[in-house]
Amino acid sequence: MTTAYDFVVKTPTGEDFKLNQYKGRSLLIVNTASHCGFAPQFEGLQKLYEQYNDDVVVLGFPCDQFKGQEFDDINQTMEYCQVNYNVSFPMFAKIDVNGENAHPLYKYLKEQQKGLLMDKIKWNFTKFLVDKNGQVVKRYAPTTKPEDIEKDIVAIL
């Protein structure tokens, strides 16, 4: 059976990173965009990461598929997140979350937790909560604030 831990993603420097390094910890996976109106959610995501880091890892995946709201240069993305929101949770290389070039991780996430009316990711800051067994337990709309996810995080700990 496939789990979220079975995937390999790229770091911002292009190196392979195996998600099985997080085995036994829950994950909150988010497609992000620096210039999105939801970018202030970085602050709430960072707070969740700081509070629950022993048990839950927030993973950010920059995406430029929604009105070009991400920097072209991943270094600018990383700097923006750190300078403006003090992001210290793991961020990865820019990916596609929809379409033919969608990253396999996102294909899996969407298969496991369908969206409302459609399976594709509708916008930046769609979030997926993965339990400590690597199973996707919930999908959240971009409008769902990180602090509103805390009760679900506590429930799976």
Beta strands, then each sheet from edge to edge (+ up, - down):
strand 1: 8-10
strand 2: 16-18
strand 3: 26-32
strand 4: 56-62
strand 5: 127-130
strand 6: 136-140
sheet 1: 1+ 2-
sheet 2: 4+ 3+ 5- 6+
end
